Amino acid sequence: MRMAQLKPNFIISGIEIAPLPWCISYLRGKFKKSKAKFTMGDYQKINFSDFDVIFAYLSPAAMPGLWDKVSKEMRPSSLLISHEFDIPDIKPSEILGQSSHGPVSYLYQIIP
Protein backbone atom coordinates (compact mmCIF):
# COMPACT_ATOMS: atom_id res chain seq x y z
CA MET A 1 0.00 0.00 0.00
CA ARG A 2 2.93 2.29 0.66
CA MET A 3 4.25 1.73 -2.86
CA ALA A 4 0.81 2.52 -4.31
CA GLN A 5 0.86 5.76 -2.33
CA LEU A 6 4.40 6.68 -3.45
CA LYS A 7 3.87 5.68 -7.10
CA PRO A 8 0.23 6.43 -7.96
CA ASN A 9 0.80 5.75 -11.67
CA PHE A 10 1.99 2.19 -10.95
CA ILE A 11 -0.27 -0.85 -10.91
CA ILE A 12 0.29 -2.52 -7.54
CA SER A 13 -1.09 -5.96 -6.84
CA GLY A 14 -0.53 -8.52 -4.12
CA ILE A 15 -1.26 -12.21 -3.89
CA GLU A 16 -1.50 -14.31 -0.76
CA ILE A 17 -2.28 -17.99 -0.40
CA ALA A 18 -3.17 -17.90 3.31
CA PRO A 19 -6.69 -16.64 4.04
CA LEU A 20 -5.97 -14.58 7.19
CA PRO A 21 -3.06 -12.48 5.83
CA TRP A 22 -5.00 -11.98 2.59
CA CYS A 23 -8.07 -10.80 4.50
CA ILE A 24 -6.03 -8.38 6.60
CA SER A 25 -4.34 -6.89 3.53
CA TYR A 26 -7.60 -6.71 1.60
CA LEU A 27 -9.44 -4.95 4.44
CA ARG A 28 -6.56 -2.57 5.16
CA GLY A 29 -6.48 -1.65 1.47
CA LYS A 30 -10.22 -0.97 1.43
CA PHE A 31 -10.07 1.02 4.68
CA LYS A 32 -7.18 3.16 3.41
CA LYS A 33 -8.75 3.48 -0.06
CA SER A 34 -5.52 2.18 -1.55
CA LYS A 35 -5.08 1.61 -5.27
CA ALA A 36 -3.24 -1.62 -4.37
CA LYS A 37 -5.30 -4.70 -5.14
CA PHE A 38 -5.03 -7.91 -3.14
CA THR A 39 -6.11 -11.31 -4.40
CA MET A 40 -6.08 -14.71 -2.80
CA GLY A 41 -4.15 -17.28 -4.76
CA ASP A 42 -0.88 -19.03 -5.48
CA TYR A 43 2.03 -17.06 -6.95
CA GLN A 44 3.14 -20.23 -8.73
CA LYS A 45 0.11 -19.85 -11.02
CA ILE A 46 1.02 -16.29 -12.06
CA ASN A 47 3.14 -15.53 -15.12
CA PHE A 48 6.01 -13.40 -13.81
CA SER A 49 6.67 -11.97 -17.28
CA ASP A 50 3.68 -9.68 -16.67
CA PHE A 51 5.58 -7.78 -13.95
CA ASP A 52 8.47 -5.31 -13.87
CA VAL A 53 9.05 -5.72 -10.13
CA ILE A 54 8.16 -8.59 -7.82
CA PHE A 55 8.38 -8.20 -4.06
CA ALA A 56 8.43 -11.54 -2.24
CA TYR A 57 8.14 -12.27 1.45
CA LEU A 58 8.36 -16.05 1.58
CA SER A 59 9.98 -18.66 3.81
CA PRO A 60 13.63 -19.58 3.24
CA ALA A 61 12.53 -23.01 2.00
CA ALA A 62 10.62 -21.40 -0.90
CA MET A 63 13.53 -19.30 -2.18
CA PRO A 64 15.18 -21.83 -4.56
CA GLY A 65 11.83 -22.54 -6.23
CA LEU A 66 11.08 -18.83 -6.46
CA TRP A 67 14.42 -18.23 -8.18
CA ASP A 68 13.73 -21.04 -10.63
CA LYS A 69 10.42 -19.42 -11.59
CA VAL A 70 11.94 -15.93 -11.72
CA SER A 71 14.85 -16.99 -13.92
CA LYS A 72 12.49 -18.67 -16.39
CA GLU A 73 9.75 -16.03 -16.55
CA MET A 74 10.93 -12.54 -15.65
CA ARG A 75 12.08 -10.25 -18.45
CA PRO A 76 15.59 -8.76 -18.61
CA SER A 77 15.93 -5.58 -16.53
CA SER A 78 13.04 -6.57 -14.25
CA LEU A 79 13.64 -6.78 -10.52
CA LEU A 80 12.99 -9.32 -7.77
CA ILE A 81 12.99 -7.95 -4.22
CA SER A 82 13.08 -10.60 -1.52
CA HIS A 83 12.33 -9.36 1.97
CA GLU A 84 14.36 -10.95 4.77
CA PHE A 85 15.53 -14.06 2.93
CA ASP A 86 18.22 -14.35 0.30
CA ILE A 87 18.34 -16.88 -2.50
CA PRO A 88 21.02 -19.48 -1.77
CA ASP A 89 24.02 -19.38 -4.12
CA ILE A 90 22.71 -16.32 -6.01
CA LYS A 91 24.46 -13.00 -5.41
CA PRO A 92 22.02 -10.12 -5.00
CA SER A 93 22.54 -6.97 -7.04
CA GLU A 94 22.03 -4.93 -3.89
CA ILE A 95 21.09 -5.38 -0.24
CA LEU A 96 18.92 -2.74 1.42
CA GLY A 97 18.64 -2.11 5.14
CA GLN A 98 21.86 -3.75 6.25
CA SER A 99 21.95 -2.96 9.94
CA SER A 100 21.39 -4.63 13.26
CA HIS A 101 18.07 -2.80 13.65
CA GLY A 102 15.83 -4.79 11.37
CA PRO A 103 15.33 -7.01 8.36
CA VAL A 104 17.02 -6.55 5.02
CA SER A 105 15.74 -6.79 1.48
CA TYR A 106 17.70 -8.51 -1.27
CA LEU A 107 17.44 -7.06 -4.78
CA TYR A 108 18.05 -9.25 -7.80
CA GLN A 109 18.24 -7.45 -11.15
CA ILE A 110 17.33 -9.86 -13.93
CA ILE A 111 20.17 -9.82 -16.45
CA PRO A 112 19.83 -11.21 -19.97
TORPA-4810 file (N, C-alpha, C, O; in nm, 3 decimals):
<nodes>
NODE_1_0.082_-0.119_0.000_0.000_0.000_0.000_0.087_0.125_0.000_0.051_0.228_-0.057_M
NODE_2_0.202_0.113_0.065_0.293_0.229_0.066_0.344_0.258_-0.075_0.353_0.374_-0.115_R
NODE_3_0.376_0.155_-0.150_0.425_0.173_-0.286_0.315_0.236_-0.373_0.344_0.322_-0.456_M
NODE_4_0.192_0.195_-0.355_0.081_0.252_-0.431_0.064_0.401_-0.398_0.026_0.480_-0.483_A
NODE_5_0.093_0.436_-0.275_0.086_0.576_-0.233_0.202_0.656_-0.294_0.182_0.769_-0.340_Q
NODE_6_0.322_0.598_-0.293_0.440_0.668_-0.345_0.441_0.677_-0.498_0.491_0.774_-0.554_L
NODE_7_0.386_0.576_-0.564_0.387_0.568_-0.710_0.244_0.551_-0.761_0.207_0.441_-0.804_K
NODE_8_0.164_0.656_-0.759_0.023_0.643_-0.796_-0.001_0.600_-0.940_-0.109_0.552_-0.972_P
NODE_9_0.097_0.617_-1.027_0.080_0.575_-1.167_0.117_0.428_-1.189_0.102_0.377_-1.300_N
NODE_10_0.165_0.360_-1.085_0.199_0.219_-1.095_0.076_0.133_-1.068_-0.016_0.176_-0.999_F
NODE_11_0.074_0.014_-1.124_-0.027_-0.085_-1.091_0.035_-0.175_-0.985_0.134_-0.242_-1.011_I
NODE_12_-0.024_-0.176_-0.867_0.029_-0.252_-0.754_-0.071_-0.362_-0.720_-0.189_-0.336_-0.695_I
NODE_13_-0.022_-0.485_-0.720_-0.109_-0.596_-0.684_-0.035_-0.691_-0.592_0.087_-0.706_-0.601_S
NODE_14_-0.110_-0.755_-0.504_-0.053_-0.852_-0.412_-0.130_-0.981_-0.419_-0.250_-0.983_-0.447_G
NODE_15_-0.061_-1.090_-0.392_-0.126_-1.221_-0.389_-0.082_-1.292_-0.263_0.035_-1.287_-0.224_I
NODE_16_-0.176_-1.359_-0.200_-0.150_-1.431_-0.076_-0.229_-1.561_-0.078_-0.346_-1.563_-0.114_E
NODE_17_-0.162_-1.668_-0.039_-0.228_-1.799_-0.040_-0.301_-1.828_0.092_-0.397_-1.904_0.093_I
NODE_18_-0.256_-1.767_0.200_-0.317_-1.790_0.331_-0.434_-1.695_0.352_-0.420_-1.574_0.332_A
NODE_19_-0.549_-1.748_0.393_-0.669_-1.664_0.404_-0.658_-1.546_0.502_-0.702_-1.436_0.469_P
NODE_20_-0.601_-1.566_0.620_-0.597_-1.458_0.719_-0.510_-1.341_0.674_-0.557_-1.227_0.678_L
NODE_21_-0.384_-1.363_0.632_-0.306_-1.248_0.583_-0.370_-1.180_0.463_-0.365_-1.058_0.452_P
NODE_22_-0.431_-1.258_0.372_-0.500_-1.198_0.259_-0.612_-1.108_0.307_-0.624_-0.994_0.261_W
NODE_23_-0.693_-1.157_0.399_-0.807_-1.080_0.450_-0.761_-0.950_0.515_-0.822_-0.845_0.495_C
NODE_24_-0.656_-0.958_0.593_-0.603_-0.838_0.660_-0.557_-0.736_0.556_-0.591_-0.618_0.566_I
NODE_25_-0.481_-0.781_0.457_-0.434_-0.689_0.353_-0.550_-0.631_0.273_-0.553_-0.511_0.246_S
NODE_26_-0.644_-0.715_0.237_-0.760_-0.671_0.160_-0.839_-0.564_0.236_-0.874_-0.460_0.181_Y
NODE_27_-0.867_-0.590_0.363_-0.944_-0.495_0.444_-0.867_-0.366_0.470_-0.924_-0.258_0.466_L
NODE_28_-0.738_-0.378_0.497_-0.656_-0.257_0.516_-0.656_-0.172_0.390_-0.666_-0.049_0.397_R
NODE_29_-0.645_-0.238_0.274_-0.648_-0.165_0.147_-0.780_-0.093_0.126_-0.782_0.022_0.082_G
NODE_30_-0.889_-0.159_0.156_-1.022_-0.097_0.143_-1.037_0.020_0.240_-1.085_0.127_0.202_K
NODE_31_-0.996_-0.001_0.365_-1.007_0.102_0.468_-0.926_0.226_0.431_-0.971_0.339_0.452_F
NODE_32_-0.806_0.205_0.377_-0.718_0.316_0.341_-0.745_0.370_0.201_-0.681_0.465_0.156_K
NODE_33_-0.842_0.308_0.131_-0.875_0.348_-0.006_-0.751_0.343_-0.096_-0.727_0.432_-0.178_K
NODE_34_-0.675_0.237_-0.079_-0.552_0.218_-0.155_-0.582_0.170_-0.296_-0.679_0.097_-0.318_S
NODE_35_-0.499_0.212_-0.391_-0.508_0.161_-0.527_-0.452_0.019_-0.539_-0.474_-0.049_-0.639_K
NODE_36_-0.379_-0.026_-0.437_-0.324_-0.162_-0.437_-0.439_-0.261_-0.430_-0.534_-0.244_-0.355_A
NODE_37_-0.427_-0.366_-0.510_-0.530_-0.470_-0.514_-0.471_-0.600_-0.459_-0.359_-0.637_-0.492_K
NODE_38_-0.548_-0.668_-0.377_-0.503_-0.791_-0.314_-0.594_-0.906_-0.355_-0.717_-0.896_-0.343_F
NODE_39_-0.535_-1.013_-0.403_-0.611_-1.131_-0.440_-0.560_-1.251_-0.362_-0.445_-1.255_-0.318_T
NODE_40_-0.647_-1.348_-0.346_-0.608_-1.471_-0.280_-0.574_-1.573_-0.388_-0.653_-1.597_-0.479_M
NODE_41_-0.457_-1.632_-0.376_-0.415_-1.728_-0.476_-0.272_-1.773_-0.455_-0.211_-1.743_-0.353_G
NODE_42_-0.220_-1.844_-0.553_-0.088_-1.903_-0.548_0.002_-1.834_-0.650_-0.027_-1.835_-0.769_D
NODE_43_0.112_-1.775_-0.604_0.203_-1.706_-0.695_0.259_-1.799_-0.802_0.300_-1.753_-0.909_Y
NODE_44_0.262_-1.928_-0.775_0.314_-2.023_-0.873_0.227_-2.027_-0.999_0.272_-2.072_-1.104_Q
NODE_45_0.104_-1.982_-0.988_0.011_-1.985_-1.102_0.009_-1.853_-1.179_-0.068_-1.837_-1.273_K
NODE_46_0.093_-1.759_-1.140_0.102_-1.629_-1.206_0.221_-1.630_-1.302_0.326_-1.687_-1.271_I
NODE_47_0.204_-1.568_-1.417_0.314_-1.553_-1.512_0.394_-1.430_-1.473_0.345_-1.318_-1.484_N
NODE_48_0.517_-1.451_-1.427_0.601_-1.340_-1.381_0.642_-1.246_-1.493_0.687_-1.134_-1.466_F
NODE_49_0.629_-1.286_-1.618_0.667_-1.197_-1.728_0.574_-1.077_-1.738_0.603_-0.982_-1.810_S
NODE_50_0.462_-1.080_-1.667_0.368_-0.968_-1.667_0.409_-0.856_-1.573_0.341_-0.753_-1.566_D
NODE_51_0.520_-0.873_-1.499_0.558_-0.778_-1.395_0.698_-0.722_-1.417_0.788_-0.792_-1.463_F
NODE_52_0.715_-0.595_-1.383_0.847_-0.531_-1.387_0.922_-0.552_-1.255_1.044_-0.564_-1.254_D
NODE_53_0.847_-0.554_-1.145_0.905_-0.572_-1.013_0.819_-0.673_-0.936_0.696_-0.665_-0.937_V
NODE_54_0.885_-0.765_-0.870_0.816_-0.859_-0.782_0.880_-0.846_-0.644_1.002_-0.855_-0.629_I
NODE_55_0.795_-0.826_-0.545_0.838_-0.820_-0.406_0.789_-0.948_-0.339_0.668_-0.974_-0.338_F
NODE_56_0.879_-1.026_-0.285_0.843_-1.154_-0.224_0.879_-1.155_-0.076_0.987_-1.110_-0.036_A
NODE_57_0.788_-1.206_0.003_0.814_-1.227_0.145_0.771_-1.370_0.175_0.660_-1.396_0.220_Y
NODE_58_0.863_-1.462_0.148_0.836_-1.605_0.158_0.930_-1.668_0.260_1.021_-1.603_0.310_L
NODE_59_0.909_-1.794_0.289_0.998_-1.866_0.381_1.129_-1.900_0.310_1.132_-1.907_0.187_S
NODE_60_1.236_-1.921_0.386_1.363_-1.958_0.324_1.353_-2.083_0.237_1.422_-2.095_0.137_P
NODE_61_1.267_-2.176_0.276_1.253_-2.301_0.200_1.198_-2.277_0.059_1.223_-2.356_-0.031_A
NODE_62_1.124_-2.169_0.040_1.062_-2.140_-0.090_1.157_-2.067_-0.186_1.127_-2.056_-0.305_A
NODE_63_1.268_-2.017_-0.137_1.353_-1.930_-0.218_1.413_-1.998_-0.341_1.412_-1.937_-0.448_M
NODE_64_1.465_-2.120_-0.334_1.518_-2.183_-0.456_1.411_-2.200_-0.564_1.439_-2.177_-0.682_P
NODE_65_1.292_-2.240_-0.526_1.183_-2.254_-0.623_1.140_-2.121_-0.681_1.108_-2.112_-0.800_G
NODE_66_1.140_-2.017_-0.597_1.108_-1.883_-0.646_1.209_-1.840_-0.751_1.172_-1.788_-0.856_L
NODE_67_1.338_-1.862_-0.723_1.442_-1.823_-0.818_1.428_-1.899_-0.949_1.448_-1.842_-1.056_W
NODE_68_1.393_-2.025_-0.942_1.373_-2.104_-1.063_1.263_-2.041_-1.149_1.280_-2.027_-1.270_D
NODE_69_1.154_-2.004_-1.087_1.042_-1.942_-1.159_1.083_-1.805_-1.214_1.054_-1.773_-1.329_K
NODE_70_1.149_-1.726_-1.131_1.194_-1.593_-1.172_1.287_-1.601_-1.293_1.271_-1.528_-1.390_V
NODE_71_1.385_-1.691_-1.285_1.485_-1.699_-1.392_1.425_-1.749_-1.523_1.480_-1.722_-1.630_S
NODE_72_1.315_-1.820_-1.517_1.249_-1.867_-1.639_1.150_-1.765_-1.696_1.132_-1.758_-1.818_K
NODE_73_1.087_-1.684_-1.610_0.975_-1.603_-1.655_0.998_-1.452_-1.657_0.939_-1.384_-1.741_E
NODE_74_1.079_-1.399_-1.569_1.093_-1.254_-1.565_1.177_-1.203_-1.682_1.272_-1.268_-1.725_M
NODE_75_1.139_-1.087_-1.732_1.208_-1.025_-1.845_1.340_-0.962_-1.800_1.356_-0.927_-1.683_R
NODE_76_1.435_-0.947_-1.894_1.559_-0.876_-1.861_1.527_-0.735_-1.812_1.435_-0.670_-1.861_P
NODE_77_1.604_-0.689_-1.716_1.593_-0.558_-1.653_1.481_-0.551_-1.550_1.464_-0.448_-1.485_S
NODE_78_1.403_-0.658_-1.532_1.304_-0.657_-1.425_1.376_-0.684_-1.293_1.496_-0.711_-1.290_S
NODE_79_1.301_-0.675_-1.183_1.364_-0.678_-1.052_1.285_-0.768_-0.956_1.162_-0.758_-0.948_L
NODE_80_1.356_-0.853_-0.886_1.299_-0.932_-0.777_1.352_-0.872_-0.647_1.473_-0.855_-0.630_L
NODE_81_1.261_-0.841_-0.556_1.299_-0.795_-0.422_1.251_-0.901_-0.324_1.131_-0.929_-0.316_I
NODE_82_1.343_-0.959_-0.251_1.308_-1.060_-0.152_1.331_-1.001_-0.013_1.443_-0.964_0.022_S
NODE_83_1.225_-0.994_0.064_1.233_-0.936_0.197_1.274_-1.042_0.299_1.208_-1.145_0.313_H
NODE_84_1.380_-1.015_0.368_1.436_-1.095_0.477_1.518_-1.216_0.436_1.613_-1.252_0.505_E
NODE_85_1.484_-1.282_0.325_1.553_-1.406_0.293_1.621_-1.398_0.157_1.561_-1.358_0.057_F
NODE_86_1.749_-1.435_0.156_1.822_-1.435_0.030_1.798_-1.565_-0.046_1.737_-1.659_0.006_D
NODE_87_1.844_-1.568_-0.167_1.834_-1.688_-0.250_1.970_-1.757_-0.243_2.071_-1.700_-0.283_I
NODE_88_1.973_-1.879_-0.193_2.102_-1.948_-0.177_2.179_-1.957_-0.308_2.123_-1.989_-0.413_P
NODE_89_2.308_-1.927_-0.300_2.402_-1.938_-0.412_2.379_-1.838_-0.523_2.438_-1.850_-0.630_D
NODE_90_2.293_-1.737_-0.502_2.271_-1.632_-0.601_2.309_-1.500_-0.535_2.256_-1.464_-0.429_I
NODE_91_2.400_-1.428_-0.598_2.446_-1.300_-0.541_2.346_-1.190_-0.574_2.314_-1.168_-0.691_K
NODE_92_2.295_-1.121_-0.473_2.202_-1.012_-0.500_2.274_-0.894_-0.565_2.394_-0.873_-0.545_P
NODE_93_2.200_-0.818_-0.643_2.254_-0.697_-0.704_2.279_-0.590_-0.599_2.371_-0.509_-0.609_S
NODE_94_2.194_-0.593_-0.496_2.203_-0.493_-0.389_2.132_-0.549_-0.266_2.041_-0.630_-0.277_E
NODE_95_2.176_-0.503_-0.149_2.109_-0.538_-0.024_2.070_-0.408_0.044_2.154_-0.321_0.067_I
NODE_96_1.942_-0.394_0.076_1.892_-0.274_0.142_1.864_-0.300_0.289_1.816_-0.407_0.326_L
NODE_97_1.896_-0.201_0.372_1.864_-0.211_0.514_1.962_-0.292_0.595_1.926_-0.348_0.698_G
NODE_98_2.087_-0.298_0.551_2.186_-0.375_0.625_2.221_-0.303_0.754_2.299_-0.208_0.755_Q
NODE_99_2.164_-0.350_0.863_2.195_-0.296_0.994_2.150_-0.398_1.098_2.087_-0.498_1.065_S
NODE_100_2.181_-0.372_1.219_2.139_-0.463_1.326_2.001_-0.427_1.377_1.954_-0.486_1.475_S
NODE_101_1.934_-0.330_1.313_1.807_-0.280_1.365_1.684_-0.337_1.295_1.572_-0.298_1.328_H
NODE_102_1.702_-0.426_1.202_1.583_-0.479_1.137_1.617_-0.565_1.017_1.734_-0.590_0.987_G
NODE_103_1.512_-0.610_0.950_1.533_-0.701_0.836_1.592_-0.629_0.715_1.588_-0.506_0.705_P
NODE_104_1.646_-0.707_0.626_1.702_-0.655_0.502_1.617_-0.702_0.385_1.538_-0.795_0.396_V
NODE_105_1.636_-0.636_0.273_1.574_-0.679_0.148_1.685_-0.703_0.047_1.780_-0.625_0.036_S
NODE_106_1.672_-0.811_-0.027_1.770_-0.851_-0.127_1.713_-0.819_-0.265_1.603_-0.863_-0.299_Y
NODE_107_1.787_-0.743_-0.344_1.744_-0.706_-0.478_1.821_-0.788_-0.580_1.943_-0.801_-0.574_L
NODE_108_1.746_-0.844_-0.674_1.805_-0.925_-0.780_1.760_-0.867_-0.914_1.645_-0.885_-0.954_Y
NODE_109_1.851_-0.799_-0.982_1.824_-0.745_-1.115_1.834_-0.860_-1.214_1.934_-0.932_-1.217_Q
NODE_110_1.732_-0.877_-1.295_1.733_-0.986_-1.393_1.816_-0.941_-1.513_1.785_-0.842_-1.579_I
NODE_111_1.922_-1.015_-1.539_2.017_-0.982_-1.645_2.000_-1.081_-1.759_1.986_-1.201_-1.736_I
NODE_112_2.002_-1.029_-1.883_1.983_-1.121_-1.997_2.093_-1.226_-2.006_2.091_-1.310_-2.096_P
</nodes>
